[in-house]
């Protein structure tokens, strides 16, 4: 960790695009200003840690989600099986009726 000493009004640069300025000292608090590109997200540490925790929870399947995944898997398997049976039925040659063949024989 880099530790710097700055007075109010003084700044530091992080790379070419981020400028951090000490704005004010008040007792044991310091106010800082951050100039950064608008597409760069800047969070206080406690907010950032909360976001990480929420993302972690969202990525962990709950009982409801795993139940839905099971239903989805069963539905997908049933759909595939049904489609396969339809294809088999279409490709199976028709059986000839022996009675009608016997009556139409030219022997």
C-alpha positions in Angstrom: 0.0 0.0 0.0 1.3 3.4 -0.9 0.8 6.0 1.9 1.0 9.7 1.0 0.7 12.9 3.0 -1.4 15.6 1.4 -2.9 18.9 2.6 -6.3 20.3 1.7 -6.3 21.4 -1.9 -3.5 19.0 -2.9 -4.1 16.0 -5.2 -2.7 12.8 -6.4 -3.2 11.1 -9.8 -4.0 7.5 -10.4 -2.9 6.7 -14.0 -3.8 9.5 -16.5 -7.5 9.6 -15.9 -8.1 9.7 -12.1 -7.4 12.6 -9.9 -8.0 12.4 -6.1 -8.0 15.8 -4.2 -8.1 16.4 -0.5 -11.0 18.8 -0.1 -11.3 19.4 3.6 -10.1 18.2 7.0 -12.7 18.2 9.8 -11.6 16.6 13.1 -10.9 13.0 12.4 -12.6 13.1 9.0 -11.2 13.9 5.6 -13.3 14.9 2.6 -11.9 13.9 -0.8 -12.9 14.6 -4.3 -12.5 12.1 -7.2 -12.3 13.2 -10.8 -12.6 10.1 -13.0 -14.2 9.1 -16.3 -18.0 8.7 -16.0 -17.8 5.1 -17.1 -15.6 4.2 -14.1 -17.6 3.1 -11.1 -16.4 4.4 -7.8 -17.8 3.0 -4.5 -17.2 3.5 -0.8 -15.7 0.3 0.6 -18.8 -0.7 2.6 -21.0 -0.4 -0.5 -18.5 -2.3 -2.6 -18.4 -5.2 -0.1 -22.2 -5.3 0.0 -22.3 -5.5 -3.8 -19.8 -8.4 -3.7 -21.9 -10.2 -1.1 -25.1 -9.7 -3.1 -23.4 -11.0 -6.3 -22.1 -14.0 -4.4 -25.6 -14.8 -3.1 -27.2 -14.4 -6.5 -24.7 -16.8 -8.0 -25.5 -19.5 -5.4 -28.6 -21.4 -6.4 -31.3 -21.5 -3.8 -33.8 -24.4 -3.2 -36.3 -22.6 -5.5 -33.8 -22.1 -8.2 -32.5 -25.7 -8.1 -36.1 -26.9 -8.2 -36.7 -24.9 -11.3 -33.5 -26.2 -12.9 -34.8 -29.7 -12.2 -38.2 -29.0 -13.8 -36.4 -27.4 -16.8 -34.2 -30.4 -17.2 -37.2 -32.8 -17.0 -39.1 -30.7 -19.5 -36.1 -30.6 -21.9 -35.7 -34.4 -21.7 -39.4 -35.0 -22.3 -39.4 -32.6 -25.3 -36.4 -34.3 -26.8 -37.9 -37.7 -26.2 -41.3 -36.6 -27.8 -39.5 -35.2 -30.8 -37.4 -38.3 -31.2 -40.6 -40.5 -31.1 -42.2 -38.3 -33.8 -39.2 -38.7 -36.0 -39.2 -42.5 -35.5 -42.9 -42.7 -36.3 -42.4 -40.7 -39.5 -39.4 -42.8 -40.7 -41.0 -46.2 -39.8 -42.3 -47.9 -43.0 -46.0 -48.7 -42.9 -47.1 -52.3 -42.3 -49.1 -53.9 -45.0 -52.3 -55.6 -44.1 -51.9 -59.3 -45.0 -55.6 -59.8 -45.7 -55.7 -57.1 -48.3 -52.4 -58.4 -49.8 -53.9 -61.9 -50.0 -57.0 -60.7 -51.8 -55.0 -58.7 -54.3 -52.5 -61.3 -55.3 -52.0 -62.0 -58.9 -50.9 -65.6 -58.5 
